[in-house]
Amino acid sequence: MTKKFKASMLKDEVDQYSQTLQFPVKYNEEEYIVKLYPFFSPVKISELVNDLAVFFKGLNEEGHSIDNSEEVGIVNCFILKHFSDMQFYNGRKAKNRFKKLYDEFKYVINSEVCQILIKSFPVESMEKVYEKIAEVIETGKKFERDKANIINTIKELPLENEFLKEKALNEIK
């Protein structure tokens, strides 16, 4: 007879996400401790990817863009933001808040200390973030293809009433 699998059995697996590593960091003759969470939970990875999307959209709406060569560095900054206790700019209502965060990220991207911290995360955890980003990008592309197909289908409908056709097209866009 087979045993029933219980959700409570997953506790040990999920407990790993609260484990921390502490790294002493010496900067400008001062000692600091940076706490890292080396194992990334699926929920926290989703939050990171959502925040990343909001950041890129917000930065674009503020009229700024990111150089393609900095994209990986920006993702690494979000990893530090979500999986360490390192403090980042958090002016939620400030004008140009995404630009201010981006400017701060530029320091992080070019910091040897932060590069060492990023390399301290397990490769498997980092891969999970990049896999989720790739999944979200692919889902977005599929959505855009499906949307384009629906628009083309509506345009090809033999509707005599152009108002209805335009209304349907506007709803989809």
KOLTI-741935 format. One record per residue (C-alpha): residue number from 1; chain; x, y, z. Coordinates in Angstrom, 1 decimal. Example, Ala and Ser with C-alpha at 12.3 -4.5 7.8 and 13.67 -1.06 7.14 Angstrom:
REM KOLTI-741935
<mimar num="1" cadena="A" px="12.3" py="-4.5" pz="7.8"/>
<mimar num="2" cadena="A" px="13.7" py="-1.1" pz="7.1"/>
***
This chain:
REM KOLTI-741935
<mimar num="1" cadena="A" px="0.0" py="0.0" pz="0.0"/>
<mimar num="2" cadena="A" px="1.4" py="3.4" pz="-0.9"/>
<mimar num="3" cadena="A" px="1.6" py="6.2" pz="1.6"/>
<mimar num="4" cadena="A" px="-0.1" py="9.6" pz="1.1"/>
<mimar num="5" cadena="A" px="2.1" py="12.5" pz="0.5"/>
<mimar num="6" cadena="A" px="1.4" py="15.3" pz="3.0"/>
<mimar num="7" cadena="A" px="2.0" py="19.0" pz="2.4"/>
<mimar num="8" cadena="A" px="3.6" py="19.3" pz="5.8"/>
<mimar num="9" cadena="A" px="6.4" py="17.1" pz="4.6"/>
<mimar num="10" cadena="A" px="7.7" py="20.0" pz="2.5"/>
<mimar num="11" cadena="A" px="8.6" py="22.1" pz="5.6"/>
<mimar num="12" cadena="A" px="12.3" py="21.0" pz="5.5"/>
<mimar num="13" cadena="A" px="12.6" py="21.9" pz="1.9"/>
<mimar num="14" cadena="A" px="11.0" py="25.3" pz="2.4"/>
<mimar num="15" cadena="A" px="13.1" py="26.0" pz="5.5"/>
<mimar num="16" cadena="A" px="16.2" py="26.3" pz="3.4"/>
<mimar num="17" cadena="A" px="14.9" py="29.7" pz="2.0"/>
<mimar num="18" cadena="A" px="15.3" py="31.3" pz="5.4"/>
<mimar num="19" cadena="A" px="19.0" py="30.2" pz="5.8"/>
<mimar num="20" cadena="A" px="21.5" py="33.1" pz="5.8"/>
<mimar num="21" cadena="A" px="25.2" py="33.5" pz="5.2"/>
<mimar num="22" cadena="A" px="27.0" py="36.5" pz="6.8"/>
<mimar num="23" cadena="A" px="29.8" py="38.2" pz="5.0"/>
<mimar num="24" cadena="A" px="32.1" py="40.6" pz="6.7"/>
<mimar num="25" cadena="A" px="32.8" py="43.5" pz="4.4"/>
<mimar num="26" cadena="A" px="35.5" py="46.1" pz="5.0"/>
<mimar num="27" cadena="A" px="34.8" py="49.4" pz="3.3"/>
<mimar num="28" cadena="A" px="36.5" py="52.7" pz="3.9"/>
<mimar num="29" cadena="A" px="38.2" py="51.4" pz="7.0"/>
<mimar num="30" cadena="A" px="34.8" py="50.3" pz="8.5"/>
<mimar num="31" cadena="A" px="33.6" py="46.8" pz="9.1"/>
<mimar num="32" cadena="A" px="30.1" py="45.8" pz="7.9"/>
<mimar num="33" cadena="A" px="28.2" py="42.5" pz="7.9"/>
<mimar num="34" cadena="A" px="26.1" py="41.7" pz="4.8"/>
<mimar num="35" cadena="A" px="23.6" py="39.0" pz="5.2"/>
<mimar num="36" cadena="A" px="22.8" py="36.9" pz="2.1"/>
<mimar num="37" cadena="A" px="20.0" py="34.5" pz="1.5"/>
<mimar num="38" cadena="A" px="21.7" py="31.9" pz="-0.7"/>
<mimar num="39" cadena="A" px="18.6" py="29.9" pz="-1.6"/>
<mimar num="40" cadena="A" px="15.9" py="31.6" pz="-3.6"/>
<mimar num="41" cadena="A" px="12.3" py="30.7" pz="-3.1"/>
<mimar num="42" cadena="A" px="10.0" py="30.6" pz="-6.1"/>
<mimar num="43" cadena="A" px="7.8" py="33.3" pz="-4.6"/>
<mimar num="44" cadena="A" px="10.8" py="35.7" pz="-4.0"/>
<mimar num="45" cadena="A" px="12.0" py="35.0" pz="-7.5"/>
<mimar num="46" cadena="A" px="8.6" py="36.0" pz="-8.9"/>
<mimar num="47" cadena="A" px="8.7" py="39.2" pz="-6.8"/>
<mimar num="48" cadena="A" px="12.1" py="40.0" pz="-8.1"/>
<mimar num="49" cadena="A" px="11.0" py="39.5" pz="-11.7"/>
<mimar num="50" cadena="A" px="7.9" py="41.7" pz="-11.1"/>
<mimar num="51" cadena="A" px="10.0" py="44.4" pz="-9.5"/>
<mimar num="52" cadena="A" px="12.5" py="44.2" pz="-12.4"/>
<mimar num="53" cadena="A" px="9.6" py="44.7" pz="-14.9"/>
<mimar num="54" cadena="A" px="8.2" py="47.6" pz="-13.0"/>
<mimar num="55" cadena="A" px="11.7" py="49.1" pz="-12.8"/>
<mimar num="56" cadena="A" px="12.3" py="48.9" pz="-16.6"/>
<mimar num="57" cadena="A" px="8.8" py="50.2" pz="-17.4"/>
<mimar num="58" cadena="A" px="9.2" py="53.0" pz="-14.8"/>
<mimar num="59" cadena="A" px="12.6" py="54.0" pz="-16.1"/>
<mimar num="60" cadena="A" px="11.2" py="54.1" pz="-19.6"/>
<mimar num="61" cadena="A" px="8.2" py="56.2" pz="-18.6"/>
<mimar num="62" cadena="A" px="10.7" py="58.7" pz="-16.9"/>
<mimar num="63" cadena="A" px="12.4" py="59.0" pz="-20.3"/>
<mimar num="64" cadena="A" px="15.5" py="57.0" pz="-19.5"/>
<mimar num="65" cadena="A" px="17.0" py="53.8" pz="-20.8"/>
<mimar num="66" cadena="A" px="19.5" py="51.2" pz="-19.9"/>
<mimar num="67" cadena="A" px="22.5" py="50.3" pz="-22.0"/>
<mimar num="68" cadena="A" px="22.3" py="46.7" pz="-23.1"/>
<mimar num="69" cadena="A" px="25.7" py="46.0" pz="-21.5"/>
<mimar num="70" cadena="A" px="24.3" py="46.8" pz="-18.1"/>
<mimar num="71" cadena="A" px="21.2" py="44.5" pz="-18.2"/>
<mimar num="72" cadena="A" px="23.0" py="41.6" pz="-16.4"/>
<mimar num="73" cadena="A" px="24.4" py="44.0" pz="-13.9"/>
<mimar num="74" cadena="A" px="20.9" py="45.4" pz="-13.2"/>
<mimar num="75" cadena="A" px="19.5" py="41.8" pz="-12.7"/>
<mimar num="76" cadena="A" px="22.4" py="41.2" pz="-10.2"/>
<mimar num="77" cadena="A" px="21.5" py="44.4" pz="-8.4"/>
<mimar num="78" cadena="A" px="17.9" py="43.1" pz="-8.0"/>
<mimar num="79" cadena="A" px="19.3" py="39.8" pz="-6.7"/>
<mimar num="80" cadena="A" px="21.2" py="41.7" pz="-4.1"/>
<mimar num="81" cadena="A" px="18.2" py="43.9" pz="-3.3"/>
<mimar num="82" cadena="A" px="15.9" py="40.8" pz="-2.8"/>
<mimar num="83" cadena="A" px="18.3" py="38.3" pz="-1.4"/>
<mimar num="84" cadena="A" px="20.5" py="40.3" pz="1.0"/>
<mimar num="85" cadena="A" px="20.0" py="42.9" pz="3.7"/>
<mimar num="86" cadena="A" px="22.0" py="45.5" pz="1.7"/>
<mimar num="87" cadena="A" px="20.0" py="48.8" pz="1.6"/>
<mimar num="88" cadena="A" px="19.0" py="50.4" pz="-1.6"/>
<mimar num="89" cadena="A" px="17.3" py="53.7" pz="-2.5"/>
<mimar num="90" cadena="A" px="13.6" py="53.3" pz="-1.8"/>
<mimar num="91" cadena="A" px="12.0" py="56.7" pz="-2.5"/>
<mimar num="92" cadena="A" px="8.6" py="55.3" pz="-3.6"/>
<mimar num="93" cadena="A" px="7.0" py="58.7" pz="-4.3"/>
<mimar num="94" cadena="A" px="10.0" py="60.6" pz="-5.5"/>
<mimar num="95" cadena="A" px="10.1" py="62.1" pz="-8.9"/>
<mimar num="96" cadena="A" px="12.5" py="60.1" pz="-11.1"/>
<mimar num="97" cadena="A" px="12.7" py="57.4" pz="-8.5"/>
<mimar num="98" cadena="A" px="13.7" py="54.8" pz="-11.1"/>
<mimar num="99" cadena="A" px="16.5" py="57.0" pz="-12.4"/>
<mimar num="100" cadena="A" px="17.8" py="57.5" pz="-8.8"/>
<mimar num="101" cadena="A" px="17.7" py="53.7" pz="-8.2"/>
<mimar num="102" cadena="A" px="19.4" py="53.1" pz="-11.6"/>
<mimar num="103" cadena="A" px="22.1" py="55.6" pz="-10.7"/>
<mimar num="104" cadena="A" px="22.7" py="53.7" pz="-7.4"/>
<mimar num="105" cadena="A" px="22.8" py="50.4" pz="-9.3"/>
<mimar num="106" cadena="A" px="25.6" py="51.8" pz="-11.5"/>
<mimar num="107" cadena="A" px="27.7" py="52.1" pz="-8.3"/>
<mimar num="108" cadena="A" px="26.8" py="48.5" pz="-7.4"/>
<mimar num="109" cadena="A" px="27.6" py="47.1" pz="-10.9"/>
<mimar num="110" cadena="A" px="31.1" py="48.6" pz="-10.8"/>
<mimar num="111" cadena="A" px="31.9" py="47.7" pz="-7.2"/>
<mimar num="112" cadena="A" px="34.3" py="44.9" pz="-6.5"/>
<mimar num="113" cadena="A" px="32.7" py="44.3" pz="-3.1"/>
<mimar num="114" cadena="A" px="29.3" py="43.7" pz="-4.8"/>
<mimar num="115" cadena="A" px="30.8" py="41.5" pz="-7.4"/>
<mimar num="116" cadena="A" px="32.2" py="39.3" pz="-4.7"/>
<mimar num="117" cadena="A" px="28.8" py="39.2" pz="-3.0"/>
<mimar num="118" cadena="A" px="27.1" py="38.2" pz="-6.2"/>
<mimar num="119" cadena="A" px="29.6" py="35.4" pz="-6.8"/>
<mimar num="120" cadena="A" px="28.8" py="34.1" pz="-3.3"/>
<mimar num="121" cadena="A" px="25.3" py="33.0" pz="-4.3"/>
<mimar num="122" cadena="A" px="25.0" py="29.4" pz="-5.5"/>
<mimar num="123" cadena="A" px="25.0" py="29.0" pz="-9.2"/>
<mimar num="124" cadena="A" px="21.7" py="27.1" pz="-9.0"/>
<mimar num="125" cadena="A" px="20.0" py="30.0" pz="-7.3"/>
<mimar num="126" cadena="A" px="21.2" py="32.5" pz="-9.9"/>
<mimar num="127" cadena="A" px="20.1" py="30.1" pz="-12.7"/>
<mimar num="128" cadena="A" px="16.6" py="30.0" pz="-11.3"/>
<mimar num="129" cadena="A" px="16.3" py="33.8" pz="-11.6"/>
<mimar num="130" cadena="A" px="17.6" py="33.9" pz="-15.2"/>
<mimar num="131" cadena="A" px="15.3" py="30.9" pz="-16.1"/>
<mimar num="132" cadena="A" px="12.3" py="32.8" pz="-14.7"/>
<mimar num="133" cadena="A" px="13.2" py="36.0" pz="-16.6"/>
<mimar num="134" cadena="A" px="13.5" py="33.9" pz="-19.8"/>
<mimar num="135" cadena="A" px="10.1" py="32.3" pz="-19.1"/>
<mimar num="136" cadena="A" px="8.4" py="35.7" pz="-18.5"/>
<mimar num="137" cadena="A" px="10.0" py="37.1" pz="-21.7"/>
<mimar num="138" cadena="A" px="8.8" py="34.1" pz="-23.7"/>
<mimar num="139" cadena="A" px="5.3" py="34.4" pz="-22.2"/>
<mimar num="140" cadena="A" px="5.2" py="38.0" pz="-23.2"/>
<mimar num="141" cadena="A" px="6.3" py="37.2" pz="-26.8"/>
<mimar num="142" cadena="A" px="3.6" py="34.5" pz="-27.0"/>
<mimar num="143" cadena="A" px="1.0" py="37.0" pz="-25.7"/>
<mimar num="144" cadena="A" px="2.0" py="39.5" pz="-28.3"/>
<mimar num="145" cadena="A" px="1.8" py="36.9" pz="-31.1"/>
<mimar num="146" cadena="A" px="-1.6" py="35.8" pz="-29.9"/>
<mimar num="147" cadena="A" px="-2.8" py="39.3" pz="-29.6"/>
<mimar num="148" cadena="A" px="-1.7" py="40.0" pz="-33.2"/>
<mimar num="149" cadena="A" px="-3.5" py="36.9" pz="-34.4"/>
<mimar num="150" cadena="A" px="-6.7" py="38.0" pz="-32.7"/>
<mimar num="151" cadena="A" px="-6.4" py="41.5" pz="-34.2"/>
<mimar num="152" cadena="A" px="-5.9" py="40.1" pz="-37.7"/>
<mimar num="153" cadena="A" px="-8.9" py="37.7" pz="-37.2"/>
<mimar num="154" cadena="A" px="-11.1" py="40.6" pz="-36.2"/>
<mimar num="155" cadena="A" px="-10.0" py="42.7" pz="-39.1"/>
<mimar num="156" cadena="A" px="-10.9" py="39.8" pz="-41.5"/>
<mimar num="157" cadena="A" px="-14.4" py="39.4" pz="-40.0"/>
<mimar num="158" cadena="A" px="-17.1" py="40.2" pz="-42.6"/>
<mimar num="159" cadena="A" px="-18.8" py="42.7" pz="-40.2"/>
<mimar num="160" cadena="A" px="-20.9" py="45.3" pz="-41.9"/>
<mimar num="161" cadena="A" px="-20.9" py="47.5" pz="-38.9"/>
<mimar num="162" cadena="A" px="-17.4" py="49.2" pz="-38.8"/>
<mimar num="163" cadena="A" px="-18.2" py="50.6" pz="-35.4"/>
<mimar num="164" cadena="A" px="-18.4" py="47.1" pz="-33.8"/>
<mimar num="165" cadena="A" px="-15.2" py="46.1" pz="-35.5"/>
<mimar num="166" cadena="A" px="-13.3" py="49.2" pz="-34.3"/>
<mimar num="167" cadena="A" px="-14.7" py="48.8" pz="-30.8"/>
<mimar num="168" cadena="A" px="-13.5" py="45.2" pz="-30.7"/>
<mimar num="169" cadena="A" px="-10.1" py="46.2" pz="-31.9"/>
<mimar num="170" cadena="A" px="-9.8" py="49.0" pz="-29.4"/>
<mimar num="171" cadena="A" px="-10.7" py="46.6" pz="-26.6"/>
<mimar num="172" cadena="A" px="-7.8" py="44.3" pz="-27.5"/>
<mimar num="173" cadena="A" px="-5.2" py="47.0" pz="-27.9"/>
***
